[in-house]
Amino acid sequence: MISKEYIMKTCSTCHIEKEVLLFPKYGNKCKQCIAIYKRDYYENNKVDISRSQEEYYKNNKERKLEYQQEYYENNKIDILKSTKEYQENKKEEIKEYKQSYRKNNKEKISKANKEYKENNKEKILKYQKDYYERNKEARLKYQNEYLKKKYVDDINFRIRRLISHAISDHLKTNNSYKNGKSCLDYLPYTIEELKAHIEKQFLRPENNWMNWGNHGAYKLKSWDDKNNSTWVWNIDHIKPHSNFKYTSMEDESFKKCWALENLRPYSAKQNIKDGNRRSND
């Protein structure tokens, strides 16, 4: 018996004799010629094909989505495996394609995103709510770790947090709240200006051990009076914070309390010892 792969057949298009395996099951046109025909047809009819596909999708949207969902559910394992393998093998090509596509289609992407958000508000809100509930613990853990690192690495962020918390605590003590307002809108200086004001005072002889690396809270166990490498300092009110009874960041006493001339870097241990009994010096 002659093997099928050695049976020859002549293509009706290129007229070349080829093995029968290079032909589809039915017809006399070889697979290569069919591929060339399809490519040329697409190039010559690109606009009409695109319009036809859009029209078909528009008229069969629900049916197509239903089919896709059903197919995915029945072939989930194979699809995920195949997708993962493809992404691993084509990692660089995919990355380059995405970058190129985003660069060349900015307006199109922006318009599509805007339209999708407008047409799917409830769906997006539901997804966001469900996602938040499913990932609440992981998100909180990540956020806490991120803020801790930022607090250590970003001096401006650290100063702002400390001031914001101090103001909030003081207002609560006086039965008031910030009500979501930012202290930066009411302080008569920027955080950068406050930072420069504090750093200028590092130059004083009594403060020559101070820097942003040893800014922090007093700890009895780690403090050694004879070793200034163990010392830490705070941003301190010369006239104690508790002496000001402001109930709003718009109060005149708030401005006086947080004026630059009332703020200084001060030994954390001495700050604890002095407390609110410190005289106005």
C-alpha positions in Angstrom: 0.0 0.0 0.0 1.4 3.4 -1.0 1.7 5.9 1.9 -0.6 8.9 1.6 2.3 11.3 2.0 3.8 10.1 -1.3 0.6 10.6 -3.4 1.1 13.6 -5.6 -1.4 16.2 -6.7 -1.2 19.2 -9.0 -2.3 22.6 -7.6 -4.9 24.3 -9.8 -3.4 27.8 -9.0 0.4 27.4 -9.1 0.3 24.2 -11.3 3.0 22.6 -9.2 2.9 19.0 -8.4 3.0 18.5 -4.6 2.4 15.8 -2.0 -1.3 15.4 -1.2 -0.7 16.3 2.5 0.0 19.9 1.3 -3.6 20.2 0.1 -6.8 20.7 2.2 -9.2 17.7 2.5 -11.3 19.1 -0.4 -10.3 21.2 -3.4 -7.4 21.3 -5.8 -5.7 24.5 -4.5 -2.7 23.8 -2.3 -2.5 25.3 1.3 0.3 27.7 0.3 -1.8 29.3 -2.5 -4.8 29.4 -0.2 -2.8 31.3 2.4 -1.5 33.8 -0.3 -5.0 34.3 -1.6 -6.4 35.0 1.9 -3.5 37.4 2.7 -4.0 39.3 -0.6 -7.8 39.4 -0.2 -7.5 40.8 3.3 -5.0 43.5 2.1 -7.3 44.5 -0.7 -10.5 44.5 1.3 -9.3 45.6 4.8 -11.8 48.4 5.2 -14.8 46.3 4.1 -13.7 43.4 6.3 -13.2 45.5 9.3 -16.6 47.2 8.8 -18.3 43.8 8.3 -16.6 42.4 11.5 -17.7 45.4 13.5 -21.3 45.1 12.2 -21.4 41.4 12.9 -20.0 41.9 16.4 -22.5 44.6 17.1 -25.5 42.4 16.0 -24.2 39.3 17.7 -22.6 40.8 20.8 -24.5 38.8 23.5 -24.4 35.6 21.5 -20.6 35.9 21.0 -20.0 36.7 24.7 -22.1 33.8 25.7 -20.2 31.5 23.4 -16.8 32.8 24.6 -17.8 32.4 28.3 -19.0 28.9 27.7 -15.9 27.9 25.7 -13.7 29.4 28.4 -15.4 27.5 31.2 -15.1 24.2 29.2 -11.5 24.7 28.3 -10.2 26.9 31.3 -7.2 24.7 32.2 -5.9 24.3 28.7 -6.4 28.0 27.9 -4.6 29.2 31.0 -1.8 26.8 30.4 -1.4 27.8 26.8 -1.6 31.5 27.6 1.0 31.2 30.3 3.4 29.3 28.0 2.8 31.8 25.2 3.5 34.8 27.5 6.7 33.2 28.8 8.0 32.4 25.3 7.0 35.8 23.9 7.7 38.1 26.8 9.9 40.6 25.0 7.8 40.7 21.9 4.6 41.3 23.9 6.2 44.1 25.9 7.5 45.8 22.7 4.1 45.4 21.0 2.2 46.9 24.0 4.6 49.9 24.2 4.4 50.5 20.5 0.6 50.2 20.4 0.1 52.6 23.4 2.5 55.1 21.7 0.7 55.0 18.4 -2.9 54.9 19.7 -3.0 57.3 22.6 -6.2 59.1 21.5 -8.0 55.9 20.6 -7.1 54.3 23.9 -8.1 57.4 25.9 -11.5 57.6 24.0 -12.2 53.9 24.5 -11.4 54.1 28.2 -13.6 57.1 28.7 -16.5 55.5 26.8 -16.1 52.3 28.7 -16.2 54.1 32.1 -19.3 56.1 31.1 -21.2 53.0 29.9 -20.1 50.7 32.8 -20.2 52.8 35.9 -22.2 50.4 38.0 -20.2 47.4 36.8 -16.9 49.2 37.6 -18.1 50.2 41.1 -19.2 46.7 41.8 -15.9 45.2 40.6 -13.9 47.7 42.7 -16.0 47.0 45.8 -15.7 43.2 45.3 -11.9 43.5 44.6 -11.4 45.6 47.7 -13.3 43.1 49.9 -11.3 40.2 48.5 -7.9 41.9 48.9 -8.6 44.1 52.0 -6.0 42.5 54.2 -3.3 42.4 51.5 -3.9 46.0 50.5 -3.8 47.2 54.1 -0.6 45.3 54.7 1.0 46.7 51.6 -0.2 50.3 52.4 1.2 50.1 55.9 4.6 48.8 54.7 4.7 51.5 52.0 3.8 54.3 54.5 6.4 53.0 57.0 9.1 53.0 54.3 8.1 56.5 53.0 8.0 57.8 56.6 11.7 56.8 57.0 12.9 57.7 53.5 10.9 60.9 52.7 11.7 63.7 55.3 9.0 66.0 53.9 6.4 63.3 54.1 7.5 62.5 57.7 7.2 66.2 58.8 3.8 66.6 57.2 2.5 63.4 58.9 3.8 64.5 62.3 2.3 68.0 62.0 -1.0 66.7 60.7 -1.4 64.2 63.5 -0.4 66.8 66.1 -3.0 69.2 64.8 -5.7 66.6 64.6 -5.1 65.4 68.2 -5.1 69.0 69.5 -8.4 69.7 67.7 -10.0 66.5 69.1 -8.9 67.6 72.6 -10.8 70.8 72.1 -13.9 69.0 70.7 -13.2 69.9 67.1 -11.9 68.2 63.8 -10.1 69.0 60.6 -13.0 67.7 58.6 -10.8 66.5 55.8 -9.0 69.8 55.4 -5.3 69.8 54.7 -3.1 71.6 57.2 -0.9 72.8 54.3 -3.7 75.1 53.2 -3.5 76.9 56.6 0.1 76.9 57.6 1.9 80.1 56.6 4.8 78.2 55.0 5.6 75.1 53.0 7.0 71.9 54.4 10.2 72.6 52.5 10.4 76.0 54.2 9.8 74.4 57.6 12.5 71.8 56.9 15.0 74.6 56.0 14.1 76.5 59.2 14.8 73.4 61.3 18.1 72.6 59.4 19.3 76.1 60.0 19.1 75.5 63.7 21.3 72.3 63.4 24.2 74.8 63.0 23.9 76.0 66.6 26.7 74.6 68.9 24.2 73.0 71.2 22.5 71.3 68.3 25.6 70.1 66.4 24.7 66.4 67.0 21.3 66.8 65.3 20.4 65.6 61.8 17.4 64.0 60.1 18.9 60.5 60.8 18.4 60.9 64.6 15.0 62.6 64.5 12.6 60.4 66.4 10.8 59.5 69.7 12.6 59.2 73.0 13.3 55.7 74.3 14.6 55.2 77.8 16.4 51.9 77.0 18.4 53.2 74.1 19.3 56.7 75.5 22.8 57.2 77.0 23.5 60.6 78.3 27.2 60.1 77.7 26.9 59.0 74.1 25.3 61.5 71.8 25.0 58.8 69.0 22.0 57.5 71.1 20.3 60.8 71.3 17.2 61.8 69.3 15.3 65.0 68.9 11.7 66.3 68.1 10.2 69.3 66.4 9.2 71.2 69.4 6.9 74.2 70.2 8.9 76.8 72.1 5.7 78.0 73.6 3.9 74.7 74.4 1.3 73.4 72.0 -1.2 72.9 74.9 -1.1 76.6 75.7 -3.0 77.4 72.5 -6.7 76.6 72.6 -7.5 76.8 68.9 -10.6 74.9 67.6 -10.0 75.6 63.9 -7.0 76.0 61.7 -8.4 79.4 60.8 -8.0 80.7 64.4 -5.4 83.3 65.1 -4.0 81.1 67.9 -3.4 78.3 65.4 -1.2 80.6 63.3 0.7 81.7 66.4 1.2 78.2 67.6 2.5 76.9 64.3 4.5 80.0 63.3 8.1 79.2 62.3 9.5 81.3 65.2 7.7 79.0 67.6 9.2 75.8 66.3 12.7 74.3 66.9 14.5 71.0 67.0 14.8 70.0 70.6 16.2 67.0 72.6 13.6 64.4 72.9 14.6 63.5 76.4 14.6 67.2 77.5 11.2 67.7 75.8 9.8 64.9 78.0 11.4 66.3 81.1 10.2 69.8 80.4 6.7 68.9 79.5 4.2 71.8 79.5 5.9 73.4 82.5 8.7 74.9 80.3 8.8 78.6 80.5 8.7 80.7 77.4 12.3 81.2 76.5 
